Amino acid sequence: MAAEPVWSVDPRTGKAREQVAVEASAEEIDQAVRAAHGARAALADRTARAALLRAAADLLDAAAEHVIEAADAETALGPTRLTGELARTTGQLRLFADAVDEGSFLDVRIDRPDQDRTPPWPDLRRMKIPLGVVAVYAASNFPLAFSVPGGDTASALAAGCPVVVKAHPYHPATSELCASLLRRAAAEVGLPEDVVVLVHGFDAGVELIRHPLVAAAGFTGSVEGGRALHDAAAARPVPIPFHGELGSLNPVVVTAAAAEERGADIGAGLAASMTLGEGQFCTKPGFVLAPSGEAGDRLVSALTDAVSETEPGVMLSQRMRGAFLTATYELAILPGVTAPVHPGPGGPYTVNAGFLAIDARTLLEEGYRTPLMECFGPVTMVVRYASREEVTSVLALVPGSLTATLQAAEEDPEAASLLAELAPLAGRVLVNGWPTGVAVAPAQHHGGPYPATTSTSTSVGTTAVERWLRPITYQSTPDHLLPPELRDDNPLGLPRRES
C-alpha cells in the first residue's frame, strides 16, 4: 500500500499548497526511534547539549524570515504574532542552555556515612539521569513554541534525551524546516543529527507511543487525542510517563466590588484576552463568573462593545472552524443561554467572535455540563451570579485548568476566600490580570489538575526538564566508580546539597 501524502494547506483558502512528506510506516517509526536511541550516549556531555540548544536558537533566528513565512502560510497566525513566538522559542532554547550549564536540575545530594544515626547512614549519593528517547507530539496552535523546536523538545534535549517529534498535520512544512535547522545545529556542534528526528502521520503517532525504546512522551492537544495516547502509554508492557496538556476552561471570577470599581475595564480586558489569536490559546478565559446587577451589566456592556468590534478571523484549519461553529451552536440553543454577541461564521474561511451568557441559578438547576467544557476559538461563557453561595456551587463543577483568575477590588472582603477556592482548580492563579501570555521563566508553571494536564509537571519554564529525568542513588560506591557529578572533588563544579 502506498504511503499517504502529507500536504501543507493554506487555512485562508482551504487549498493545498504542496506535498511536504508522506506518512511514516511502522517500519519507518522503528527506524526513527532506533536512530534517536543510538544518539543517547552523545548527549551525555552537558557542554555539547548546551551548545546544541544555543546553536539551534541561532539558526532559527538566522532563518527567521523563512520560518515565519512558512508558519504564516500554514496557520494564518500573522507575522506579528509569529515573530513574537519565534523570539519566545529561541529564548526558551537559550534559557534551557543556561540551565544545563548551571546544573542544579541534576539535584545532586550527598549524605556522608554516619554510624551514630539510628539506623546508621551509609554513603548515599543521588542525582537525576535522562530517561531515554522522548516522543514529542506537536501542538496545532503554536507551530514554533509548542512544536518541533518548542518546550518539550528543548527540555528533553536539556535533560539529555533524544527526541522523535510527531509533526502536527496543520503545519508540516514549518515542522520540516525547523527539524532541518535543529539537525543542522546538532551537526555543527559535533552531535549526531538523530538527536532530533521528525515523523508524520496519525498512525505514526500511535506506533510511536507503543515503541519499546520510547521512554516518555509529551503531548499538547485535545482531550480525546491526549487521553487515547495516555491510555496507550499506560497499557504498554512497561508503562511510560505521559505528560499531556489536554484541555482547559481557565475560569475567571469577578467580584461584585471589582465590577463596581472597574467593570468596563474588566469587560474590555476580557474581550482582548478571549479573542487573542482567534481564541486559540490554551489559556483563553473560557468561563467567567460575573455578578448580576448594574455593575455586572456595565461589565457585560463593555464586553459586548469590544467583541462586536472584533474583525472576523481565520482559524488554524477548516476542521477547527467547523468544530467551533458546531460547539457554539450547541451551547447557544441550551435553554436559558443567551448570545449578547453571537459567535458564528464570518465568511467561507473565517469566524466571528462572540460570547454567551447564562444565570448561575439556571446552570445549577439544569445541571448543564456543556458550558463547563473548553470551546476552542473566540468565545467565552459569562455566568451571572446573584450570591456568593452560587459562586461556590458553580466552581465546584469546574474541571481542572491551566489557569484561574480572580478580578478583585483593592480592598475586597471576598478576595482571600475566593483565591483559596480557585487554587485547587489550576496550576497558575492570577489576580487582576489575564491568563493569555505565559512567561518563559524559572518560576513558571504551565500545567494543572486533569484534564488540563495528565501529570503534576509543567511544560513551560526550566523545571519542565524534570519530566524527562529519573533519580538514581549510589550507595557505598568507591569514588573512582562514581559518575563525575557525584565524586568527592566535584570536577564539574555542580551545585550540590551535602550532609
Salt bridges, closest charged atoms under 4 A:
GLU18 OE2 - ARG17 NH1 3.90
ASP30 OD1 - ARG34 NE 2.93
ASP30 OD1 - HIS211 NE2 2.71
ASP58 OD1 - ARG94 NH2 2.79
ASP61 OD2 - ARG94 NH2 2.85
ASP72 OD1 - ARG12 NH2 2.80
GLU85 OE1 - ARG81 NH2 3.10
ASP98 OD1 - ARG54 NH2 2.78
ASP101 OD2 - ARG54 NH2 2.69
ASP107 OD1 - ARG109 NE 3.07
ASP107 OD2 - ARG126 NH1 3.27
ASP111 OD1 - ARG497 NH1 3.21
ASP114 OD2 - ARG117 NE 3.43
ASP123 OD1 - ARG125 NE 2.78
ASP152 OD1 - ARG467 NH1 2.88
GLU176 OE2 - HIS200 NE2 2.71
GLU188 OE2 - ARG184 NE 3.46
GLU193 OE1 - ARG183 NH2 3.35
ASP194 OD1 - ARG183 NH1 2.94
ASP231 OD1 - ARG227 NE 2.81
ASP231 OD1 - HIS230 ND1 3.17
GLU245 OE1 - HIS446 NE2 3.17
GLU260 OE2 - ARG298 NH2 3.35
GLU261 OE1 - ARG262 NE 3.47
ASP297 OD1 - ARG384 NH2 2.90
GLU365 OE2 - ARG361 NE 2.97
GLU414 OE1 - ARG388 NE 3.03
GLU421 OE2 - ARG388 NH2 2.70
ASP488 OD1 - ARG112 NH1 2.80
ASP488 OD1 - ARG125 NH2 2.79
GLU498 OE1 - ARG112 NH2 2.70
GLU498 OE2 - ARG496 NH1 3.72
